[in-house]
């Protein structure tokens, strides 16, 4: 399991939004991390409720790629469909990655994956932001943390003026 803390001088672009005691909140937390602007777990949970997710669980039938895409789109982000992966090298620069996947139950834990590039483009630092309690805020040693599925995330293109 990847647990190495990021180097002291490492500043991740995406900030961790902690799940607290809600072990089912990982998807909401990674969405809040990607959206930024101080969005909280509760902000994203309330937005999901407006899209049909019940206030109390079980949530799993509702939180799918379509719901995630709708929430992200409301904040100017676009998500791909779920794609399989066996290594972080297969992921785009920004993604919601599902790790610790159990194929029998078809569940896993979602983290933010980011391949951060330096200003000059010479240095690339991949890392993950994990909302799980007891995990470091940013993980740069991805050894043992294996993605099974991912949603690529990009900025929404602005419409050209007419």
Residue pairs with C-beta under 8 A, 6 or more apart in sequence:
1 144
1 145
2 128
2 139
2 141
2 142
2 143
2 144
2 145
3 135
3 136
3 139
3 141
4 136
4 139
4 140
4 141
4 143
5 136
5 138
5 139
5 140
6 12
6 127
6 136
6 137
6 138
6 139
6 140
7 140
10 125
10 127
10 138
10 140
12 114
12 116
12 127
12 129
12 137
12 138
13 114
13 116
14 33
14 34
14 36
14 112
14 114
14 129
15 33
15 36
15 129
15 137
16 29
16 33
16 129
16 130
16 131
16 137
16 138
17 29
17 30
17 32
17 33
17 39
17 40
17 41
17 131
18 29
18 41
18 131
18 133
19 25
19 26
19 28
19 29
19 41
19 131
19 132
19 133
20 41
20 133
21 133
22 41
24 57
24 59
24 60
25 41
25 45
25 131
26 109
26 110
26 111
26 131
26 132
27 63
27 68
27 96
27 110
28 41
28 44
28 45
28 48
29 41
29 44
29 131
30 96
30 110
30 111
30 112
30 129
30 131
31 39
31 44
31 68
31 71
31 72
31 96
32 39
32 40
32 41
32 43
32 44
33 112
33 129
33 131
34 72
34 75
34 77
34 94
34 96
34 112
34 153
35 44
35 72
35 75
35 77
39 75
44 71
45 53
47 71
47 74
48 62
48 63
48 67
48 71
49 55
51 67
51 70
51 71
52 62
52 67
53 59
53 62
53 63
53 67
54 62
60 107
65 79
65 81
65 82
65 151
68 79
68 96
68 151
69 78
69 79
69 151
72 78
72 79
72 153
73 79
73 156
76 155
76 156
77 153
77 154
77 155
77 156
78 153
78 154
78 155
78 156
79 96
79 151
79 152
79 153
80 92
80 151
80 152
80 153
81 151
82 149
82 150
82 151
83 149
83 150
83 151
83 152
84 148
84 149
85 91
85 97
85 147
85 148
85 149
85 150
86 146
86 147
86 148
87 146
87 147
88 97
88 113
88 126
88 142
88 145
88 147
90 147
90 150
91 97
91 113
91 115
91 147
91 150
91 152
92 115
92 152
92 153
92 154
93 114
93 115
93 117
94 112
94 113
94 114
94 115
94 152
94 153
94 154
95 112
95 113
95 150
95 151
95 152
95 153
96 110
96 111
96 112
96 113
96 150
96 151
96 153
97 110
97 111
97 112
97 113
97 128
97 147
97 149
97 150
98 108
98 109
98 110
98 147
98 148
98 149
98 150
99 108
99 109
99 110
99 111
99 128
99 145
99 146
99 147
99 148
100 108
100 109
101 107
101 108
101 148
101 149
102 108
103 148
108 148
108 149
109 130
109 132
110 131
111 128
111 129
111 130
111 131
111 139
111 145
112 128
112 129
113 126
113 127
113 128
113 147
113 150
114 126
114 127
114 128
114 129
115 124
115 125
115 126
116 124
116 125
116 126
116 127
117 123
117 124
118 124
118 125
125 140
126 140
126 142
127 138
127 139
127 140
127 142
128 138
128 139
128 142
128 145
129 137
129 138
129 139
130 136
130 137
130 139
139 145
